[in-house]
Amino acid sequence: MLGYITCDTRGAADLLLADFADRMLSEGRAVIGMVRADVVSRFEGDMHLRLLPGGEVHAISQRLGRGAGACVLDAGALEAVVARVERDLAAAQPGTVALFNKFGKQEAAGRGCRGLIASALGAGMPVVLSVPRETRAAFAQFSGGEAQEIAPNLNALTAFLTSWGD
């Protein structure tokens, strides 16, 4: 079961999925994956991911300097995080929920969390992630149109997982 949210306000999906992860963890749910970490930084554009369930934070951005126009994502750092989550995913218990920050440009290009999403689905886990508008066409192709859009709020996310157990 694959569900996704889309938010039009920059950073809103990141915050919502992080809040959802926190809610599930506080309720004792088994959760694996990664969500955006809220880290105070001196550098604009710094990106960090928080691994679930443990909370370990990893930087996935590179500092390009003032006025740089290139993407700040450090693809190598992202791939290292993905490898770590892949190892944890292999040991996950049945009923574990997989949360992934987003199906972004890396995933649209066949990299990033794409393999993790497929592995979690193959293991029978429900998967929840965000999909920005600019990668929705690539996501639809990846998911074969089998993903369910979820209203971007905590209650709808909870209802989606509840329906998984039915």
N, CA, C and O of each residue as an XYZ file, in Angstrom:
664
protein
N       0.855     -1.165      0.000
C       0.000      0.000      0.000
C       0.903      1.229      0.000
O       1.760      1.383      0.870
N       0.704      2.085     -0.967
C       1.539      3.260     -1.168
C       0.676      4.507     -1.116
O      -0.249      4.664     -1.913
N       0.979      5.393     -0.176
C       0.241      6.647     -0.051
C       1.183      7.826     -0.098
O       2.340      7.738      0.313
N       0.667      8.941     -0.608
C       1.505     10.128     -0.711
C       0.700     11.395     -0.447
O      -0.516     11.448     -0.626
N       1.438     12.405     -0.015
C       0.874     13.737      0.165
C       1.600     14.702     -0.766
O       2.745     14.475     -1.154
N       0.916     15.768     -1.109
C       1.527     16.870     -1.846
C       1.104     18.157     -1.158
O      -0.084     18.378     -0.921
N       2.063     18.997     -0.841
C       1.797     20.296     -0.236
C       2.378     21.379     -1.137
O       3.477     21.228     -1.671
N       1.644     22.459     -1.300
C       2.117     23.526     -2.174
C       3.031     24.525     -1.468
O       3.783     25.247     -2.123
N       2.973     24.569     -0.153
C       3.835     25.477      0.605
C       5.173     24.797      0.861
O       5.222     23.681      1.379
N       6.258     25.474      0.495
C       7.606     24.916      0.652
C       7.860     24.517      2.107
O       7.683     25.323      3.021
N       8.270     23.286      2.308
C       8.602     22.777      3.633
C       7.429     22.197      4.400
O       7.633     21.546      5.424
N       6.202     22.414      3.934
C       5.030     21.935      4.673
C       4.967     20.412      4.714
O       4.639     19.838      5.752
N       5.274     19.755      3.610
C       5.250     18.288      3.585
C       6.329     17.718      4.505
O       6.102     16.724      5.194
N       7.499     18.351      4.513
C       8.583     17.912      5.406
C       8.127     17.935      6.852
O       8.312     16.970      7.593
N       7.530     19.049      7.243
C       7.071     19.225      8.624
C       5.964     18.229      8.959
O       5.980     17.622     10.030
N       5.010     18.060      8.056
C       3.899     17.148      8.304
C       4.379     15.715      8.469
O       3.951     15.031      9.399
N       5.254     15.247      7.595
C       5.742     13.868      7.721
C       6.579     13.671      8.981
O       6.531     12.607      9.598
N       7.343     14.686      9.363
C       8.110     14.593     10.619
C       7.166     14.533     11.814
O       7.392     13.756     12.741
N       6.114     15.343     11.801
C       5.117     15.299     12.879
C       4.412     13.945     12.918
O       4.162     13.391     13.988
N       4.099     13.424     11.737
C       3.442     12.120     11.653
C       4.351     11.022     12.209
O       3.889     10.141     12.934
N       5.621     11.073     11.875
C       6.577     10.104     12.421
C       6.618     10.198     13.942
O       6.596      9.178     14.630
N       6.677     11.415     14.464
C       6.717     11.595     15.912
C       5.461     11.033     16.576
O       5.536     10.404     17.632
N       4.300     11.266     15.945
C       3.045     10.751     16.502
C       3.064      9.234     16.533
O       2.715      8.627     17.546
N       3.464      8.625     15.441
C       3.474      7.161     15.402
C       4.462      6.579     16.408
O       4.157      5.599     17.087
N       5.637      7.180     16.503
C       6.623      6.694     17.469
C       6.117      6.840     18.894
O       6.328      5.950     19.719
N       5.447      7.959     19.197
C       4.926      8.161     20.563
C       3.812      7.166     20.890
O       3.570      6.862     22.058
N       3.136      6.661     19.855
C       2.077      5.661     20.046
C       2.628      4.236     20.056
O       1.874      3.276     20.211
N       3.947      4.102     19.890
C       4.565      2.790     19.927
C       4.507      2.025     18.612
O       4.750      0.819     18.596
N       4.192      2.698     17.512
C       4.154      2.049     16.198
C       5.576      1.780     15.706
O       6.496      2.552     15.976
N       5.736      0.697     14.998
C       7.020      0.383     14.377
C       7.127      1.192     13.089
O       6.300      1.060     12.187
N       8.157      2.031     13.019
C       8.353      2.925     11.881
C       9.810      2.830     11.433
O      10.723      2.728     12.252
N      10.002      2.865     10.130
C      11.348      2.866      9.573
C      11.389      3.868      8.422
O      10.370      4.137      7.787
N      12.552      4.407      8.164
C      12.711      5.315      7.034
C      13.454      6.567      7.408
O      14.391      6.545      8.207
N      13.012      7.687      6.803
C      13.685      8.963      7.035
C      12.719     10.104      6.783
O      11.883     10.051      5.882
N      12.854     11.132      7.595
C      12.094     12.363      7.414
C      13.054     13.534      7.550
O      14.154     13.391      8.084
N      12.640     14.664      7.074
C      13.480     15.861      7.160
C      13.678     16.230      8.626
O      12.720     16.246      9.399
N      14.896     16.520      9.003
C      15.219     16.921     10.372
C      15.206     18.438     10.462
O      15.663     19.132      9.554
N      14.686     18.935     11.551
C      14.658     20.371     11.795
C      15.942     20.742     12.525
O      16.041     20.607     13.744
N      16.918     21.209     11.764
C      18.230     21.549     12.309
C      18.504     23.023     12.039
O      18.387     23.489     10.906
N      18.865     23.742     13.080
C      19.220     25.148     12.917
C      20.605     25.213     12.291
O      21.544     24.582     12.776
N      20.726     25.977     11.217
C      21.990     26.046     10.493
C      22.304     27.487     10.126
O      21.407     28.313      9.956
N      23.568     27.768     10.008
C      24.002     29.099      9.574
C      23.896     29.255      8.071
O      23.963     30.373      7.559
N      23.732     28.163      7.363
C      23.759     28.188      5.910
C      22.379     27.923      5.335
O      21.742     26.923      5.669
N      21.924     28.804      4.482
C      20.641     28.629      3.830
C      20.714     27.425      2.894
O      21.701     27.236      2.184
N      19.668     26.624      2.903
C      19.621     25.466      2.018
C      20.178     24.190      2.617
O      20.096     23.140      1.981
N      20.745     24.238      3.824
C      21.239     23.008      4.438
C      20.075     22.035      4.616
O      18.981     22.429      5.019
N      20.320     20.771      4.312
C      19.293     19.739      4.441
C      19.829     18.607      5.307
O      20.973     18.173      5.174
N      18.964     18.151      6.193
C      19.305     17.046      7.083
C      18.142     16.066      7.112
O      16.981     16.467      7.031
N      18.458     14.782      7.227
C      17.442     13.747      7.367
C      17.585     13.082      8.726
O      18.692     12.843      9.209
N      16.437     12.789      9.331
C      16.390     12.063     10.606
C      15.972     10.634     10.302
O      14.906     10.393      9.734
N      16.822      9.691     10.687
C      16.528      8.280     10.465
C      15.520      7.783     11.494
O      15.550      8.178     12.659
N      14.640      6.923     11.044
C      13.609      6.362     11.914
C      13.886      4.876     12.099
O      14.241      4.189     11.142
N      13.731      4.384     13.301
C      13.107      5.009     14.448
C      14.064      5.723     15.399
O      13.617      6.444     16.291
N      15.366      5.537     15.225
C      16.337      5.995     16.216
C      16.539      7.488     16.352
O      16.874      7.959     17.439
N      16.346      8.254     15.282
C      16.490      9.695     15.365
C      17.844     10.240     14.962
O      18.072     11.446     15.047
N      18.743      9.382     14.529
C      20.067      9.837     14.097
C      19.913     10.805     12.917
O      19.157     10.537     11.983
N      20.639     11.936     12.969
C      20.518     12.974     11.939
C      21.749     12.969     11.042
O      22.884     12.889     11.510
N      21.491     13.058      9.731
C      22.563     13.076      8.737
C      22.378     14.263      7.800
O      21.275     14.504      7.310
N      23.456     15.004      7.552
C      23.429     16.091      6.577
C      23.460     15.487      5.180
O      24.200     14.540      4.915
N      22.640     16.051      4.286
C      22.637     15.571      2.901
C      22.849     16.725      1.923
O      22.491     16.628      0.749
N      23.424     17.802      2.409
C      23.663     18.959      1.536
C      25.146     19.287      1.529
O      25.902     18.912      2.425
N      25.527     19.995      0.492
C      26.898     20.469      0.377
C      26.882     21.988      0.365
O      25.923     22.601     -0.103
N      27.914     22.578      0.866
C      28.006     24.041      0.898
C      28.741     24.506     -0.349
O      29.928     24.236     -0.529
N      28.020     25.200     -1.192
C      28.591     25.625     -2.470
C      29.121     27.047     -2.458
O      29.789     27.471     -3.400
N      28.831     27.774     -1.411
C      29.299     29.151     -1.337
C      28.226     30.138     -1.773
O      27.239     29.784     -2.418
N      28.455     31.356     -1.404
C      27.518     32.439     -1.689
C      27.292     32.614     -3.187
O      28.237     32.642     -3.976
N      26.030     32.731     -3.557
C      25.685     33.012     -4.938
C      25.696     31.813     -5.875
O      25.443     31.963     -7.070
N      25.988     30.614     -5.348
C      26.005     29.422     -6.200
C      24.594     29.106     -6.668
O      23.634     29.262     -5.913
N      24.472     28.670     -7.894
C      23.164     28.381     -8.448
C      22.854     26.901     -8.583
O      21.752     26.539     -8.994
N      23.790     26.050     -8.252
C      23.598     24.606     -8.407
C      22.800     24.045     -7.232
O      22.638     24.703     -6.205
N      22.313     22.839     -7.397
C      21.585     22.135     -6.349
C      22.536     21.849     -5.186
O      23.683     21.456     -5.400
N      22.063     22.045     -3.968
C      22.920     21.830     -2.804
C      22.908     20.385     -2.320
O      23.676     20.030     -1.426
N      22.049     19.548     -2.895
C      21.996     18.160     -2.463
C      23.339     17.477     -2.702
O      23.920     17.586     -3.782
N      23.818     16.778     -1.692
C      25.004     15.937     -1.813
C      24.491     14.526     -2.093
O      24.138     13.795     -1.168
N      24.450     14.150     -3.360
C      23.881     12.866     -3.756
C      24.599     11.698     -3.077
O      23.966     10.692     -2.756
N      25.897     11.817     -2.855
C      26.643     10.766     -2.178
C      26.198     10.595     -0.732
O      26.081      9.472     -0.243
N      25.950     11.713     -0.049
C      25.468     11.650      1.335
C      24.074     11.029      1.389
O      23.771     10.245      2.289
N      23.232     11.384      0.424
C      21.894     10.790      0.366
C      22.002      9.286      0.142
O      21.297      8.515      0.792
N      22.861      8.863     -0.755
C      23.019      7.429     -1.031
C      23.538      6.680      0.202
O      23.166      5.527      0.422
N      24.386      7.318      1.002
C      24.874      6.687      2.237
C      23.724      6.493      3.230
O      23.640      5.458      3.891
N      22.846      7.483      3.333
C      21.679      7.366      4.208
C      20.760      6.266      3.689
O      20.254      5.462      4.471
N      20.543      6.225      2.389
C      19.693      5.201      1.790
C      20.254      3.807      2.097
O      19.492      2.900      2.432
N      21.564      3.629      1.987
C      22.186      2.332      2.283
C      21.963      1.942      3.739
O      21.713      0.777      4.047
N      22.053      2.907      4.613
C      21.824      2.636      6.045
C      20.387      2.192      6.287
O      20.150      1.213      6.995
N      19.432      2.901      5.708
C      18.028      2.542      5.885
C      17.733      1.194      5.225
O      16.919      0.425      5.736
N      18.372      0.905      4.119
C      18.185     -0.388      3.438
C      18.577     -1.538      4.365
O      17.875     -2.547      4.425
N      19.690     -1.396      5.087
C      20.103     -2.434      6.048
C      19.057     -2.591      7.149
O      18.703     -3.711      7.516
N      18.566     -1.475      7.673
C      17.551     -1.522      8.730
C      16.244     -2.114      8.216
O      15.560     -2.843      8.935
N      15.904     -1.801      6.980
C      14.673     -2.291      6.365
C      14.681     -3.816      6.275
O      13.652     -4.463      6.476
N      15.825     -4.374      5.976
C      15.940     -5.831      5.848
C      15.628     -6.539      7.164
O      15.220     -7.700      7.154
N      15.814     -5.859      8.293
C      15.577     -6.464      9.601
C      14.243     -6.034     10.218
O      13.950     -6.395     11.358
N      13.441     -5.274      9.489
C      12.185     -4.743     10.036
C      11.171     -5.859     10.281
O      11.110     -6.845      9.547
N      10.388     -5.672     11.324
C       9.353     -6.625     11.699
C       8.089     -6.418     10.865
O       7.868     -5.322     10.352
N       7.264     -7.445     10.722
C       5.977     -7.280     10.034
C       5.148     -6.193     10.724
O       5.185     -6.051     11.947
N       4.413     -5.444      9.937
C       3.585     -4.367     10.481
C       4.298     -3.029     10.570
O       3.694     -2.026     10.949
N       5.571     -3.007     10.225
C       6.332     -1.768     10.258
C       5.857     -0.839      9.142
O       5.588     -1.280      8.024
N       5.758      0.437      9.456
C       5.367      1.454      8.488
C       6.643      2.106      7.955
O       7.532      2.450      8.734
N       6.741      2.277      6.642
C       7.896      2.929      6.027
C       7.520      4.364      5.657
O       6.545      4.598      4.941
N       8.299      5.310      6.149
C       8.115      6.726      5.833
C       9.359      7.224      5.119
O      10.479      7.029      5.590
N       9.153      7.869      3.982
C      10.268      8.446      3.235
C       9.944      9.894      2.932
O       8.826     10.226      2.539
N      10.926     10.745      3.119
C      10.729     12.183      2.999
C      10.030     12.581      1.707
O       9.013     13.274      1.736
N      10.574     12.144      0.571
C       9.902     12.516     -0.670
C      10.395     11.725     -1.866
O      11.467     11.120     -1.864
N       9.558     11.763     -2.881
C       9.918     11.258     -4.195
C      10.287     12.500     -4.987
O       9.452     13.102     -5.662
N      11.559     12.871     -4.890
C      12.034     14.114     -5.488
C      12.765     13.888     -6.798
O      12.542     12.893     -7.487
N      13.629     14.815     -7.127
C      14.354     14.762     -8.400
C      15.263     13.543     -8.490
O      15.379     12.933     -9.553
N      15.907     13.183     -7.384
C      16.783     12.006     -7.406
C      15.975     10.745     -7.700
O      16.385      9.911     -8.507
N      14.830     10.614     -7.046
C      13.983      9.440     -7.258
C      13.409      9.434     -8.678
O      13.326      8.381     -9.311
N      13.016     10.599     -9.172
C      12.492     10.696    -10.536
C      13.537     10.247    -11.552
O      13.197      9.742    -12.622
N      14.816     10.437    -11.208
C      15.912     10.044    -12.094
C      16.358      8.597    -11.863
O      17.327      8.141    -12.471
N      15.651      7.875    -10.984
C      15.979      6.474    -10.745
C      16.933      6.237     -9.595
O      17.402      5.114     -9.411
N      17.234      7.268     -8.812
C      18.190      7.144     -7.704
C      17.484      7.438     -6.374
O      16.266      7.305     -6.263
N      18.261      7.833     -5.386
C      17.702      8.219     -4.088
C      16.963      7.079     -3.412
O      17.470      5.960     -3.335
N      15.769      7.364     -2.924
C      14.968      6.397     -2.155
C      14.147      5.453     -3.017
O      13.389      4.639     -2.489
N      14.280      5.544     -4.290
C      13.448      4.743     -5.202
C      13.520      3.246     -4.871
O      12.487      2.582     -4.778
N      14.717      2.724     -4.696
C      14.876      1.311     -4.358
C      14.317      0.971     -2.986
O      13.763     -0.111     -2.788
N      14.461      1.894     -2.035
C      13.905      1.678     -0.693
C      12.390      1.558     -0.743
O      11.801      0.694     -0.094
N      11.773      2.428     -1.513
C      10.316      2.399     -1.641
C       9.889      1.039     -2.186
O       8.979      0.407     -1.649
N      10.544      0.593     -3.250
C      10.216     -0.701     -3.849
C      10.466     -1.848     -2.867
O       9.661     -2.777     -2.789
N      11.567     -1.794     -2.120
C      11.872     -2.850     -1.143
C      10.820     -2.918     -0.048
O      10.378     -4.004      0.327
N      10.417     -1.758      0.468
C       9.403     -1.723      1.527
C       8.069     -2.267      1.020
O       7.406     -3.044      1.708
N       7.685     -1.858     -0.180
C       6.443     -2.370     -0.760
C       6.535     -3.881     -0.984
O       5.577     -4.611     -0.732
N       7.688     -4.340     -1.457
C       7.901     -5.773     -1.687
C       7.835     -6.586     -0.402
O       7.489     -7.767     -0.424
N       8.172     -5.944      0.726
C       8.118     -6.610      2.028
C       6.727     -6.519      2.651
O       6.511     -6.993      3.766
N       5.778     -5.906      1.927
C       4.409     -5.813      2.424
C       4.159     -4.680      3.403
O       3.141     -4.666      4.096
N       5.072     -3.740      3.463
C       4.903     -2.596      4.371
C       4.073     -1.508      3.716
O       4.168     -1.294      2.507
N       3.249     -0.814      4.513
C       2.636      0.392      3.973
C       3.722      1.469      3.872
O       4.565      1.595      4.760
N       3.691      2.230      2.799
C       4.695      3.264      2.557
C       3.982      4.598      2.410
O       2.987      4.712      1.694
N       4.507      5.608      3.101
C       3.974      6.973      3.015
C       5.136      7.905      2.715
O       6.207      7.794      3.312
N       4.914      8.832      1.776
C       5.940      9.810      1.416
C       5.278     11.043      0.825
O       4.068     11.066      0.601
N       6.077     12.058      0.577
C       5.551     13.244     -0.105
C       6.026     13.213     -1.555
O       7.084     12.674     -1.879
N       5.210     13.807     -2.404
C       5.539     13.893     -3.819
C       5.296     15.336     -4.259
O       4.145     15.764     -4.354
N       6.355     16.085     -4.526
C       6.184     17.457     -5.009
C       5.499     17.452     -6.382
O       5.597     16.480     -7.132
N       4.820     18.527     -6.691
C       4.112     18.620     -7.976
C       5.044     18.368     -9.164
O       4.640     17.746    -10.146
N       6.288     18.849     -9.078
C       7.193     18.724    -10.225
C       7.660     17.291    -10.495
O       8.223     17.024    -11.557
N       7.440     16.363     -9.557
C       7.846     14.975     -9.806
C       6.648     14.016     -9.835
O       6.826     12.798     -9.841
N       5.448     14.562     -9.851
C       4.259     13.689     -9.826
C       4.157     12.796    -11.061
O       3.750     11.641    -10.937
N       4.507     13.284    -12.232
C       4.424     12.450    -13.436
C       5.384     11.261    -13.330
O       5.014     10.134    -13.662
N       6.602     11.506    -12.873
C       7.575     10.422    -12.703
C       7.107      9.446    -11.618
O       7.297      8.235    -11.737
N       6.501      9.981    -10.572
C       5.983      9.126     -9.500
C       4.835      8.253    -10.009
O       4.769      7.066     -9.688
N       3.941      8.828    -10.793
C       2.820      8.059    -11.345
C       3.334      6.912    -12.212
O       2.784      5.810    -12.191
N       4.387      7.181    -12.969
C       4.978      6.136    -13.797
C       5.615      5.061    -12.914
O       5.445      3.867    -13.160
N       6.350      5.491    -11.884
C       6.995      4.558    -10.953
C       5.962      3.675    -10.255
O       6.148      2.463    -10.144
N       4.874      4.288     -9.784
C       3.872      3.560     -8.994
C       2.849      2.838     -9.850
O       2.018      2.094     -9.328
N       2.899      3.046    -11.152
C       1.928      2.408    -12.026
C       0.510      2.874    -11.762
O      -0.457      2.175    -12.066
N       0.399      4.073    -11.188
C      -0.919      4.613    -10.877
C      -1.589      3.958     -9.687
O      -2.775      4.181     -9.444
N      -0.846      3.153     -8.940
C      -1.414      2.404     -7.810
C      -1.283      3.118     -6.468
O      -1.687      2.569     -5.443
N      -0.738      4.307     -6.452
C      -0.579      5.037     -5.195
C      -1.852      5.814     -4.873
O      -2.590      6.230     -5.767
N      -2.087      5.998     -3.600
C      -3.264      6.732     -3.143
C      -2.843      8.097     -2.611
O      -1.986      8.191     -1.732
N      -3.449      9.151     -3.147
C      -3.176     10.480     -2.620
C      -3.912     10.646     -1.301
O      -5.080     10.277     -1.174
N      -3.216     11.203     -0.330
C      -3.756     11.409      1.011
C      -3.827     12.907      1.256
O      -2.894     13.636      0.920
N      -4.918     13.367      1.835
C      -5.012     14.779      2.196
C      -3.865     15.107      3.142
O      -3.555     14.313      4.029
N      -3.236     16.254      2.969
C      -2.051     16.575      3.778
C      -2.401     17.065      5.194
O      -2.295     18.251      5.507
N      -2.820     16.108      6.035
C      -3.049     16.408      7.456
C      -2.877     15.119      8.257
O      -2.974     14.018      7.714
N      -2.621     15.273      9.554
C      -2.338     14.121     10.404
C      -3.489     13.135     10.467
O      -3.260     11.925     10.469
N      -4.725     13.624     10.519
C      -5.867     12.719     10.610
C      -6.003     11.856      9.359
O      -6.288     10.663      9.458
N      -5.802     12.445      8.193
C      -5.895     11.680      6.948
C      -4.770     10.647      6.857
O      -4.993      9.526      6.399
N      -3.571     11.017      7.287
C      -2.456     10.068      7.288
C      -2.760      8.890      8.218
O      -2.507      7.738      7.865
N      -3.296      9.175      9.393
C      -3.659      8.129     10.345
C      -4.742      7.227      9.759
O      -4.670      6.005      9.889
N      -5.741      7.822      9.118
C      -6.821      7.037      8.499
C      -6.283      6.131      7.399
O      -6.739      4.997      7.247
N      -5.321      6.624      6.636
C      -4.719      5.811      5.583
C      -4.104      4.557      6.177
O      -4.300      3.461      5.652
N      -3.365      4.704      7.262
C      -2.726      3.526      7.878
C      -3.755      2.621      8.534
O      -3.593      1.401      8.537
N      -4.797      3.193      9.083
C      -5.855      2.384      9.677
C      -6.511      1.517      8.616
O      -6.830      0.357      8.876
N      -6.716      2.064      7.424
C      -7.331      1.291      6.333
C      -6.423      0.161      5.878
O      -6.904     -0.835      5.338
N      -5.129      0.297      6.086
C      -4.185     -0.746      5.717
C      -4.444     -2.016      6.532
O      -4.314     -3.128      6.020
N      -4.802     -1.843      7.774
C      -5.029     -2.990      8.647
C      -6.348     -3.694      8.404
O      -6.567     -4.793      8.914
N      -7.240     -3.072      7.624
C      -8.572     -3.659      7.375
C      -8.508     -4.823      6.416
O      -9.536     -5.424      6.104
